[in-house]
């Protein structure tokens, strides 16, 4: 029998649950922030993007070379650098290739890489890819010790910590991501403008963010569009690292002759799928919420061409587009949240200047490291050249050693070449001491032994001396560069100018695409103002099926309803009216008269248009009248006066006006008129009290209207005391009682039994 493992073994530790969870969650959060969601300000990349480009470089997929299957690239990256699943890698690579998502694609895709309609790309086994020139520019200098490398996830390979990045990719292509407790969202910008801003920042390190806006007026989206955000808001966004930009579609009017026209949309806002945009407009058209628009068509091929047909030739195109900007994604808002890893470690919401400064400081470090690497290479080569020149000056002795010595390498190193050189040369052939060495190093000896026989010609010696002079001059320049900060910034400025020339206006993607304009201040255009005013008759059944009949039909007319259903509400209205529905849950819902279902069929359940819960019923349905006041009350006997204008809801969820506590339900919603309130309970007791005893509120539980021992409120109404209280008797006749002294009392009292002939259903109407 095997003993169970000791529960108190050394591998187990005890710690408070809160501490254990907190430490582990913090570890997870930091991993998400640093290794997945937030980009590095230096190269503007997340680890997955950096590994994709580095993997493609290792596969030699240059911009002027051949394509490779995307599946091969994904497999290489996943196997060596990014063990997080092929789907995540391929999705990231696809985005780098989509010219409608990134301003300067870093991957050149061949095949179906998705489109602006929002369609998914083909599977990775069907597509091919390689790097673009922009992607190569980010990797330039990796072979020259420009950045640090670290072991990959299993320690078998090495990967760069950050890329050298010839241009500020963070702002050029933008970035987005959601981490734990923080997020980032950065729009794309124009490389030429970014280079100009960097050059200004090099020349004037103390430049303000507002000054940089002279060079970077705002984002430059790959899909174009028009930014209509006020300049002061743009400046504030870049100054704080947080803000937003309103982007509108680009359109023009196309004349069709005879006074008719159509509107052509050629550019849509960034990250708005075209197909979803058109579907949204079509839905609004079906709901009659775009009365100025007759139809929308997509005639796009390689370029975007969306056709909008106005309802009539008299429709103002500017007004039509304003309605679309307000109601659809033809205008969208891009949020700016410049939360980045400034030093690769610390997340920070950065300003425009801080991001550019992080890039420039990185470029200076790259320049220093590349220069130091080149200096080491030159020193290595100069050492070899001195050895080779020494060998040429003492060629006979070198040949003699190689030919007869048992260990030529050791003999070459041990030889005193100053003595031999003095014997072998005359004053006429004097060679400066820097051209030869007293004693060869191991490196120089190896170089001499590896030298080919045909290199012994006289011309080769001259070439070695010329190379030595050239490298010595370059070495002096590098030493001067490393010792002078001003010279370093001058060199960086030259590199930025070259980058601007490469990706500026002469580049196919260099010209600015997004324009700027000032939004026209137009008054809020309500649906009622645009809807043609036509008479309708609103009909709602007992089961909650609603419809609108054309015209004002006879309210006594018999209508068809579903089996087991019948009429409940029927009244005249206009298409411009707003219909209010008061539910037994105490919420008020608003239905536009123009959006009600037509009257040809049985209508539609009203719950399809509003979020009325299944357990809630309809208390009342009526046309909104501005300025009117309503009496609302629950069956618990609580109520108040509600200004009807405050009851309008803007969403399908409605607006809570009467607060209820289970099991109470809303019971009364009636217009207020007169100076007194009459209340009747389920116990048939009636109470009359002055209207001014009832408070006016916009929301709440209200105050007690009548006191009950058993049951609750049955009905309530308002009336003018001098005119008397009216109700319908069981025979259907209207009866008015003016002698009400017996029932007048204080609010919240019990009241007295109803007068003779009062309806058995305990209602006033």
ROLO-555191 format. One record per residue (C-alpha): x, y, z. Coordinates in steps of 0.001 Angstrom, whole numbers, padded with zeros to 6 digits, always signed. Each point is the difference from the previous one (the first is absolute). Layout:
N
XYZ...
//
This chain:
765
+000000+000000+000000+001412+003357-001059-000078+002848+002499-001655+003234-001000+002220+003015-000568+000718+002080+003032-002397+002979-000065+002629+002073+001816+002805-000695-002495+002541+002707-000790-001655+000685-003376-003116+001396+001661-000237+003409+001625-002709+001705+001976-001018+003609-000551-003210+002050+000312-002369-000481-002929-000282+003751-000664+003792+000320-000174+000383-003021-002265-002706+001151-002401+001300+003581+000022+003584-000991-000822-001027-002347-002773-002455+002441-001516+002641+002727+000076+002402-002312-001818-002648-000702-002625-000834+003704-000337+003644+001006-000478+000477-002755-002569-003046+001186-001950+001070+003634+000137+003630-000506-000995-000114-003032-002292-003327+000176-001737-002126+003159+000065+002117+003170+000177+002496+000997-002723+003551+001157+000607+000398+003717-000699+003406-000594-001585-001069-002211-002912-003782+000195+000413-000362-003767+000066-001426-002692+002219+002039-003205+000426-002068-001975-002517+000525+002583-002770+003697+000285+000806+000409-003769-000137-001865-000249-003303+002329+002489-001699+003105-001542+001550-001137-003494-001021-000574+001168-003589+003468+001569-000008+001528-003270+001165-001861-001699-002855+001457+002602-002406-003408+001195-001182+001238+003358-001251-002189+002473-001850+001807-000734-003274+000012-003755+000485-002558-002741-000406-003132-000727+001996-000410-002866+002462-003131-001703+001214-001401+001839+003002-000372-003342+001764+003782-000428-000238+000612+003431+001497-002499-000603+002798+001564-003384+000747+003495+001491+000128-001080+002795+002341-002065-002289+002229+002673-002686+000235+002903+002316+000775-001284+003218+001552-003738+000241+000790-001576-003184+001413-003515+001426+000345-001936-001662-002808+000009+000363-003752-003308+001884-000074+001323+002921+002034+003174+000213-002096-001837-000155-003322-002555+002609+001088+002823+002353+001000+001854-000619-003285-003170+000593-002020-000517+003372+001656+003554+001039-000876-000831-000718-003657-003391+001766-000192+000438+003405-001623-003393+001108+001369+001082-000747+003575+003651+001144+000107+001252+003149-001664+003283-001570-001150-000364-003797-000321+002973-001919+001385-000978-003283-001659-000626-000438-003725-002860-002455-000352-000880-002010-003084-003480-001522-000045-003140+000786+001979+001044+002003+003051-003509+001307+000754-001602+003229-001153-001579+003204+001237-003423-001673-000007+001085-001927+003075+000373-003373-001763+002453-002429+001566+003285-000859-001761+000604-003378-001579+001624-002730+002043+003755+000279+000409+000596-002992-002265-001466+001954-002936+001856+003312+000410+003610+001033-000469+002013+002794+001535+003305+001831+000210+001235+003240+001553-000516+003469-001425+002665+002704-000223-001555+001617+003068+000349-003245+001926+003642-000270-001055+000632+003572+001171-001042-001017+003508+002590-002810+000001+002924+001959-001445+003067-000381+002210-000864-003267+001758+003270-001538-001245+001976+002924+001410-000787-000459+003700-002541+002829-000172-002243-001513+002715+000164-002598+002750-001017-003600-000588-001524-002385+002516-000568-003776+000046-003298-001194-001429-002558-001900+002051+002000-003270+000029+003501+001472-000079+000936-001561-003356-000224+003192-002036+000454+003711+000527-002406+002801-000847+000366+003806+000073-001356+001827+003023-000940+002933-002234+000488+000803-003684+002334+002791-001217-002978+001706-001728+001040+002555-002620-003268+001938+000429-002440+000565+002909-002165-003026-000746-002142+000481+003126-001551+003143-001459+000418-000921-003664-002130-003153+000188-001747+000523+003316-000884-002715+002476-002858-001284+002117-000249-002451+002865-001771-000818+003228+002038-001030+003027-000995-000541+003632-001292+003276+001359+001314+002025-002923-000279+000285-003763+001611+001780-002916-001360+001416-003241+002269+002004-002308-000966+001144-003511+002321-000190-003041+001940+003076-001147+001992+001138-003032+003699-000968+000024+001148+003170-001766-001747+002144+002629+001430-002125+002811+003512+000415-001402-000465+003777-000215-001163+000077+003631+003009-002096+001068+002376+002319-001864-001537+002980+001770+000273-001758+003354+003693-000712-000664+000580+003652-000862-002148+001283+002897-000037-002570+002850-002182+002251+002151-002735+000242-002637-003574-000124+001304-002656-002468-001133-001946+002855-001582+003017+000889-002158+000283-003588-001214-003552+000279-001322+001343+002349-002667+001621-003108-001470-002536-002643+001096-003469+001556-000391-001706-003274+000903-000426-003673-000923+000303-001216-003576-002327-002978-000348+000618-002579-002746-003666+000231-001038+000120+003788-000326-003030+001877+001251-000379+003508+001360+000872+000948+003592-002492+002580+001270+001289+000201+003563+000744+003605+001105+003756+000793+000024-000064+000819+003705-001340-003489+000790+002694-001615-002146+002676+002045+001769-001376-001004+003407-000036-003680-000994+003662+000035-001032+000919+002094+003030-001545-002472+002467+000154-003283-001902-003775-000426+000224-002758+001279-002265-001966-000848-003100-000350+000953-003665-003244+000298-001952+000462-001484-003455-002520+000343-002827-000427-001680-003359+001042+001836-003175-002853+000599-002449-000934+002022-003033-003153+000761-001917-000419-001648-003406-002377+001726-002419-002416-002322-001839-001701+002685-002113-003482+001540+000144+000653+001306+003483+000598-003430+001534+003170-001121+001706+001542-002738+002106+002700+000064+002676+003183-002037-000453+002011-000976+003082+003634-000755-000898+001654-000262+003429-001385-001302+003290+001295+000454+003559+002856-002129+001291-000834-003495+001336-003628+000152-001169-000863-003183-001965-001690+001092-003217-002520-002837-000116-001102+000592+003587-000340+003714-000684-002293-000650-002978-002045-002544+001975-000514+002548+002776-001226+002632-002462-002308-002568-001632-001467-000911+003400-000659+003650+000789-001670+000378-003379-002257-002965+000741-000896+001552+003364-000836+003288-001742+002597+001843+002058+001701+001603-003025-002882+001845-001706+002293+002011-002313+001694-003105-001447-001679-002241-002581+002627-002692-000591+003637-001008+000499+002114-002103-002379+003528-001341+000123+001718+000350-003379+003520-000443+001374+002688-001854-001917+003627+000653+000966-000985+003499+001120-002904+000849+002273-003149+001241-001705-003149+000117+002109-003026+001549-001742-002639+001865+002044-003289+000897-001674-001967+002894+001563-003750-000298+000546-000636+002904-002363+002039+002359-002119-000995+002847+002313+001870-001598+002933+003024+002046+001009+003091-002278-000333+001734+001698+002928-003032-000627+002216-000216-003606-001178+003644-000660+000854-000378+001696+003383-002817-002419+000857+002205-002926-001042+002957+001327+001988-002175+000174+003118-001766-003340-000436+002641-002301-001569+003699-000805-000077+000566+002349-002940+001379+001994+002919+001886-001833+002710+002181+000991+002915+003501-001429+000422+001162+000074+003628+003628+000820+000758+001628-001661+002996+003789+000192-000375+000794-002583+002694+003362-001526-000940+003126-001585+001472+002392+002952-000096+003143-001912+000989-001314-003441-000837-000956-000535+003627-002204+002772+001379-003501+000665-001389-000821+003689-000216-002595+002195-001702+002399+002143-002017-000234+003269-001863+000975+000424-003632+003351+001485+000980+000773-002822+002437-000662-002651-002642+002208+001749-002574+002699+000564+002619-000026-003716+000887+000476-000845-003670+002839+002520-000456+001816-001181+003125-000303-003543-001319+001407+001045-003380+002954+001650+001717+000736-003179+001949-000278-002000-003234+002415+002403-001720+002506-000276+002842-000161-003786+000063+000278-000326-003770+002919+002444-000043+001754-001872+002808-000597-003278-001818+001423+001449-003210+002983+001359+001945+000732-003463+001388-000218-001471-003496+002394+002662-001316+002475-000625+002833-000142-003698-000749+000613+000574-003702+002755+002544+000628+001792-002486+002197-000178-002559-002808+001156+002572-002557+003041+000964+002090+000949-003663+000197-000411-000483-003753+002003+003127-000792+002713-001170+002370+000081-003272-001877+000363+001803-003350+002873+002108+001344+001754-003154+001218-001196-002411-002623+003191-002052-000313+000197-000599+003723-003701-000923+000164+000397-002501-002842+003043-001442+001642-001820-000520+003313-003045-001537-001653+002125-002291-002138+002517-001326+002528-001384+000482+003522-001864-002851+001699-002416+002386+001718-000266+003022-002338-002708+001693+002007+002042+000060+003202+003077+001056-001946-001835+002870-001640-001217+001214+003381+003441-000304+001600+001879+001782-002806+001313+003546+000585-001215+001731-003145+001541+003346+000870+003489-001546-000317-000877-001815-003210-001642+003055-001455+003065+002100+000725+002211-002566-001813-002375-000344-002941-000650+003658-000807+002089+002994-000800-000715+003576+000926-001570+000569-003449-002589-002710+000720-000715+001141+003525-003503-000923+001225-001673+001849+002865-000120-002055+003199-003832-000158-000008+000224-002044-003231+001727-002929+001667+000267-001568+003434+002909-001081+002153-001630-003308+000847-002951-001698-001612-003087-000906+001967-001729-003342-000304-002682+001604-002190+002638+001477-002327+001887-003255-000200-003164-001874-000972-000764+002598-002665+003528-000389-001505-000206-003764-000001-003451+000105-001639+001173+002392-002721-000119-001385-003545+003110-000070-002192-001542+002242-002613-000345+002680+002667+003763+000442-000012-000087+002195-003070+001135+003606+000305-003452+001377-000847-001487-001767+003006+002421+001755+002314-001111+003357-001367-003639-000910+000480+000661-001000+003614+001615+003353+000727-002857+001873-001690-002521-001982+002052+001977+000742+003150-000055+003718-000734-003720-000089-000743-000865-001896+003190+002248+002212+002104-001853+003049-001252-003354-001636+000696+001200-000936+003485+000864+003597+000785-003452+001078-001155-001669-002608+002198+002050+001054+003018-000984+003605-000601-003647-001031-000364-000024-001987+003247+001661+002877+001873-002320+002752-001273-003728-000006+000887-000683+002721-002556+001553-002103-002754-002202-002917+001051-003190+002053-000297+001198+001333-003350+000451-003591-001190-003472-000941+001255-001403+003009-001852+001613-001250-003214-001531-003433+000543-003456+001519+000598+000284+002048-003172+000839-003167-001912-003015-001743+001563-002222+002918-000922+001309-000117-003555-000600-003750-000172-003557-000002+001419-001043+003587-000769-001910+001386-002937+001891-002088-002550-001136-003195+001731-003312-001500-001213-001372+000388+003525+001816+003213+000886-002622+002684-000717-002349+000971+002828-003381-001685-000348-002059+001458+002837-001074+003593-000400-001215+002551+002534-003184+002037-000051-002190+001943+002360-003296-001601+000908-002949+002171-000970-001992+000992+003063-003492-001247-000779-002870-000118+002462-000944-003406+001326-002094-001643-002659-002754-001995+001695-001794-002859-001659-003295+001829+000437+001294+002985-001954+000921-002228-002939-003031-002274+000061-002928+000983-002235-003052+000761+002125-002749-002466-000827-003066-001102+001997-000008-003504+001499-002189-002008+002340+001892-001887+002682-001453-003375+000963+001292-002220+002803-001628-003296+000944-000477-001573+003396+002977-002294-000653+002257+002947-000899-000010-000155-003831+000350+003526-001365-000565+001480-003484-000663+003349-001669-002864+000339-002491+000359+002663-002693-002262+003002+000592-002408+000751+002823-002433-002898-000158-003231-000302+001975+000920-001014+003541-003161-002144+000235+000966-001986-003069+000407-003730+000492+003494-001310-000696+001435-003474-000342+002150-001435+002776+001674-003332+000645-002090-002795+001514-000469+000609+003698+001044+003646-000333-001992+003209-000175+000254+003794-000026+001294+001986+002948+001431+003349-001171-001047+001898-003122+000575+003713-000599+000895+002521-002678+003565+001326-000394+002487+001315-002554+003161-001601-001384+001997+002784+001656-001447-000796+003433+001771-001907+002720-002078-002744+001589+000511-000612+003724-000517-003417+001555-000167-000331+003789+000842-003491+001252-001048-001652+003217+003709-000064+000938-000101+003789+000411+002012+000760-003147-001058+002367-002775+000839-001001-003582+000033+002211-003114-001057-001179-003469+000358+002295-003063-003278+000120-001896+001870-000341-003300+001601-003308+001034-003172-001845+001002-000816-003107-002071-002435+000477-002877-003679-000799+000367-000398-002580-002773+000549-002977+002278-000468-000585+003687+003000+002151+000843+002969-001092+002107+000507-000646+003712+000917+003284+001599+002736-001833+001925+001998-000227-003257+000370+003790+000020+000587+000537+003728+001575-001998+002804-003215-000611+001923+000481-003109+002196-002339-002927-000557-001312+000214+003554-000908+003699-000411-003302+001104-001538-001130+003176-001747-001669+002514+002325-000699+002690-002578+000867+001022-003568-000457+003583-001205+001381+002807-002163+002583+002274+001577-001109+003607+000514+002820+002399+000952-000556+001853+003262-002685-002358+001275+000144-001564+003462-000928-003539+000971-001332-001637+003135+001906-003259+000579-000727-002411+002843+000637-003597+001061-002496-002542+001307+001701+000449+003390-001646+003433+000176+003080+002180-000616+000232+002593-002755+000993+003484-001164-000357+002502-002833+002446-000610-002873+000935+002653-002628-000578-001855-003263+003045+001584-001662+002183-001726+002599-001476-003390-000896+001415-000167-003537+002501-002836-000425+002900-000009-002469+000619-003756-000066-001939-003228-000329+000575-000655+003713-002387+002816+000899+000225+002337+002965-000830-000899+003595-002442+002548+001416-001931-001842+002739+002129-001921+002470-001650-003217+001143+000661-002545+002706-001168-003572-000584-002775-001001-000272-001296+003513-000889-000769+000839-003628-000808+003211-001817-003771+000441-000298-000836+003572-001084+001320+002404-002648-002439+002794-000871+000252+003628-001120-000405+002551+002796-002792+002574-000330-001957+001860+002633+000732+000708+003634-000862-003221+001872+000976-003684-000017-002484-002840+000455+001241-003435+001081-001895-003267+000328+001349-003151+001605-000728-003637-000582-002162+000273+003165-002307+002428-001945+000848+002886+002285+000394+003395-001722+002191+002888+001151+000136+003518-001464+002789+002442+000907+001532+003188-001509+002502-000428-002843+002552+002269+001712+000471-002660+002690+001679-002185-002612+003672+000774-000749+001394+000421-003507+002960-002302-000659+002003-001331-002942+000630-003372+001634-000669-001693+003290-002371-002068+002075-002338+002903+000634-002149+000614+003065-002921-001903+001496-003269+000808-001775-002410-002126+002049+000313-002281+003028-001208-003607-000163-000392-002809+002510-000499-002600-002725+000612+000142-003752+001436+002970-001807-000670+002826-002440-002436-000724-002821-000178+003313-001916+000715+003707+000288-000893+003074-002027+000164+003789+000083-002986+002360-000431-001306+003465+000729-001941+000004+003254-002517+002627-001181-000916-002188-003003-000409-003128+002089+001382-003543-000249-001193-002087-002935-000081-003735-000668-001853-002496-002175-002749-001963+001752-000661-003678-000767-002455+001034-002731+002766+001920-001848-001429+003437+000825+002219+002812+001272-000887+001069+003526+001362+003098+001749+000009+000501+003760+000476+003593+001216-000791-000464+003682+003325-001494+001020+000380+001389+003527-000450-003506+001400+003067-001330-001899+002330+003000+000306+002783-000612+002471+003706+000221+000526+002421-001863-002222+000936-003450+001340-003254-000420+001934-002301-003025-000480-002956+001675-001788-003661-001128-000013-002061-002494-001951-000622+000948-003615-003293+001756-000936-002954-002031-001170+000346-001041-003663+003783-000001+000023+001398-002631-002437+000636-003461+001406+003494-000072-001585+000998+002928+002231+001180+002272-002841-000979+003542-000915-000026-000623-003756
//
